[in-house]
């Protein structure tokens, strides 16, 4: 299995290197995909007895980009993260669990390539996103889908480098919408929190 994985990665690398010199200098539309690791965490916990830890997970997405130095981009991204949570049910008694979240979002961003050479580029930008979050498994808190405020709206900042067709990107997302509804789950926990995500990704652009 490891040999197959390494062979696939090598094939993608060779394909990208072969494609790079043939790209038209006048190209203004680009397609790409990206994958990596993301960390999600919550702010404004609401109670001292509440614990919402940061959760790490896998990130995957694709994008359509228009422009060269100034650019505009529409993307679709998915992040699965597992967050450890604790709620105090009664004084001296708490409930713990690891809760997996599936976060989907559509960011619309604009930016500028501050370094723009035939082989190497560096860009930065920002914008807004709309997204939704799902809980696809049971948990000790009795969280249900209606306990999450959807859709989520937020802002995003991003930067990254490009070498030929290869990308290394980082971005930060802050949800302006509160993540939980008031008095969520069977314990009626009041969690006034906003979801934040930091992601490191690599990808290819064609």
C-alpha positions as CSV (number, residue, x, y, z in Angstrom):
1,X,0.0,0.0,0.0
2,X,2.9,2.3,0.8
3,X,4.5,1.6,-2.5
4,X,1.3,2.5,-4.4
5,X,1.0,5.8,-2.4
6,X,4.6,6.8,-3.1
7,X,4.1,5.9,-6.8
8,X,1.0,8.1,-7.0
9,X,2.7,11.0,-5.4
10,X,5.7,10.7,-7.7
11,X,3.4,10.6,-10.7
12,X,1.6,13.8,-9.6
13,X,5.0,15.5,-9.1
14,X,6.3,14.5,-12.6
15,X,3.0,15.5,-14.2
16,X,3.2,19.0,-12.6
17,X,6.8,19.5,-13.7
18,X,6.0,18.5,-17.3
19,X,3.0,20.7,-17.4
20,X,4.7,23.9,-16.0
21,X,6.7,25.0,-19.1
22,X,3.7,24.6,-21.4
23,X,1.4,27.0,-19.6
24,X,0.5,30.0,-21.7
25,X,1.7,33.3,-20.4
26,X,-1.6,34.8,-21.2
27,X,-3.6,32.4,-19.1
28,X,-6.0,34.2,-16.7
29,X,-8.3,31.3,-15.5
30,X,-6.8,28.6,-13.2
31,X,-8.2,25.4,-11.7
32,X,-6.6,23.7,-8.7
33,X,-6.9,21.5,-5.7
34,X,-5.4,21.6,-2.3
35,X,-5.1,19.3,0.8
36,X,-3.5,19.6,4.2
37,X,-4.0,19.9,7.9
38,X,-6.3,22.2,9.8
39,X,-6.9,23.2,13.4
40,X,-10.2,24.5,14.7
41,X,-10.9,26.1,18.0
42,X,-13.6,28.1,19.8
43,X,-13.7,31.5,21.5
44,X,-16.0,33.1,24.1
45,X,-16.8,29.9,26.0
46,X,-19.5,31.4,28.2
47,X,-18.8,29.5,31.4
48,X,-15.6,28.8,33.4
49,X,-16.8,25.1,33.7
50,X,-16.9,24.7,29.9
51,X,-13.9,23.3,28.0
52,X,-13.8,23.4,24.2
53,X,-10.4,22.3,23.1
54,X,-8.7,22.9,19.7
55,X,-9.2,20.1,17.3
56,X,-6.9,18.9,14.5
57,X,-8.1,17.3,11.3
58,X,-7.7,16.9,7.5
59,X,-8.5,19.6,5.0
60,X,-9.4,19.1,1.3
61,X,-10.7,21.4,-1.4
62,X,-10.6,22.9,-4.9
63,X,-10.7,26.3,-6.4
64,X,-11.3,28.4,-9.5
65,X,-9.0,31.5,-9.8
66,X,-9.2,34.5,-12.2
67,X,-6.3,36.9,-12.7
68,X,-2.5,37.0,-12.5
69,X,-1.2,39.7,-10.1
70,X,-4.5,41.0,-8.8
71,X,-6.6,37.8,-8.5
72,X,-10.1,36.7,-7.5
73,X,-10.8,33.2,-6.3
74,X,-13.8,31.0,-5.6
75,X,-13.2,27.8,-3.6
76,X,-14.9,24.9,-1.9
77,X,-13.3,23.4,1.2
78,X,-13.9,20.6,3.7
79,X,-12.4,20.1,7.1
80,X,-12.9,17.3,9.5
81,X,-11.8,18.0,13.1
82,X,-12.2,16.3,16.4
83,X,-12.7,18.7,19.4
84,X,-12.6,17.6,23.0
85,X,-15.4,19.1,25.1
86,X,-16.3,19.2,28.8
87,X,-19.5,20.5,30.4
88,X,-20.3,20.7,34.1
89,X,-23.7,19.0,34.6
90,X,-23.9,19.8,38.3
91,X,-21.3,21.2,40.6
92,X,-18.5,18.7,40.9
93,X,-19.8,16.5,38.1
94,X,-18.8,16.9,34.4
95,X,-19.3,15.1,31.1
96,X,-16.4,14.7,28.6
97,X,-16.3,13.6,25.0
98,X,-14.5,14.0,21.7
99,X,-16.9,15.4,19.1
100,X,-16.1,15.2,15.4
101,X,-17.2,18.1,13.2
102,X,-17.4,18.3,9.4
103,X,-17.0,21.9,8.2
104,X,-17.8,22.8,4.6
105,X,-17.3,26.3,3.4
106,X,-17.2,28.4,0.1
107,X,-14.7,31.2,0.4
108,X,-14.6,34.1,-2.1
109,X,-11.3,36.0,-1.9
110,X,-9.3,38.6,-3.7
111,X,-5.6,39.4,-3.4
112,X,-2.4,40.4,-5.0
113,X,0.9,38.7,-6.1
114,X,3.6,40.8,-4.5
115,X,6.3,38.6,-6.1
116,X,5.5,37.5,-9.6
117,X,8.2,35.7,-11.7
118,X,7.8,32.9,-14.2
119,X,8.7,30.3,-11.6
120,X,8.1,31.8,-8.2
121,X,5.2,33.8,-6.8
122,X,4.1,35.1,-3.4
123,X,0.6,36.3,-2.8
124,X,-1.7,37.5,0.0
125,X,-5.4,38.2,0.1
126,X,-8.7,37.9,2.0
127,X,-12.4,37.8,1.7
128,X,-15.5,36.2,3.1
129,X,-17.0,32.8,3.3
130,X,-20.3,31.0,3.8
131,X,-20.3,27.5,5.3
132,X,-22.1,24.8,7.2
133,X,-21.1,22.3,9.9
134,X,-22.4,18.8,10.5
135,X,-22.2,16.3,13.3
136,X,-22.2,12.9,11.8
137,X,-21.9,10.7,14.9
138,X,-23.5,10.4,18.3
139,X,-21.8,12.1,21.4
140,X,-22.1,12.1,25.1
141,X,-23.6,15.6,25.2
142,X,-26.6,14.8,23.0
143,X,-25.6,17.4,20.4
144,X,-28.0,17.4,17.4
145,X,-27.7,19.1,14.1
146,X,-30.2,21.8,15.2
147,X,-27.8,22.8,18.0
148,X,-25.4,24.3,15.4
149,X,-26.2,27.6,13.8
150,X,-26.1,27.1,10.0
151,X,-25.2,28.7,7.7
152,X,-22.1,30.1,9.1
153,X,-20.7,33.4,7.8
154,X,-17.2,34.7,8.3
155,X,-14.0,36.3,7.1
156,X,-10.8,34.8,5.8
157,X,-7.2,35.9,5.4
158,X,-4.7,33.9,3.3
159,X,-1.2,33.9,2.0
160,X,1.0,31.5,0.1
161,X,3.8,30.8,-2.3
162,X,3.7,29.2,-5.7
163,X,6.7,27.4,-7.4
164,X,5.8,26.6,-11.0
165,X,2.5,24.7,-10.5
166,X,3.0,23.8,-6.8
167,X,1.3,25.7,-4.0
168,X,2.0,26.1,-0.3
169,X,-0.8,28.0,1.4
170,X,-1.9,29.1,4.9
171,X,-5.2,30.7,5.8
172,X,-7.2,31.8,8.9
173,X,-11.0,31.8,9.2
174,X,-13.1,33.5,11.8
175,X,-16.8,32.8,11.9
176,X,-18.9,35.9,12.6
177,X,-21.9,33.7,13.4
178,X,-22.1,32.1,16.8
179,X,-21.4,28.4,16.4
180,X,-23.9,27.0,18.9
181,X,-27.5,27.9,19.5
182,X,-28.6,29.1,22.9
183,X,-28.9,26.5,25.6
184,X,-27.7,23.6,23.5
185,X,-27.9,19.9,24.1
186,X,-29.8,18.0,26.8
187,X,-27.9,19.8,29.6
188,X,-28.9,23.3,28.3
189,X,-25.3,24.5,28.2
190,X,-25.0,28.2,27.3
191,X,-22.0,28.3,24.9
192,X,-21.5,31.7,23.2
193,X,-18.6,30.8,20.9
194,X,-17.3,31.5,17.5
195,X,-15.4,28.9,15.4
196,X,-11.9,29.7,14.2
197,X,-9.8,27.7,11.8
198,X,-6.1,27.8,10.8
199,X,-5.1,25.6,7.9
200,X,-1.8,24.7,6.2
201,X,-2.3,23.2,2.7
202,X,-0.3,22.1,-0.4
203,X,-1.7,21.9,-3.8
204,X,-1.5,22.1,-7.6
205,X,-2.7,24.8,-10.0
206,X,-3.3,24.3,-13.7
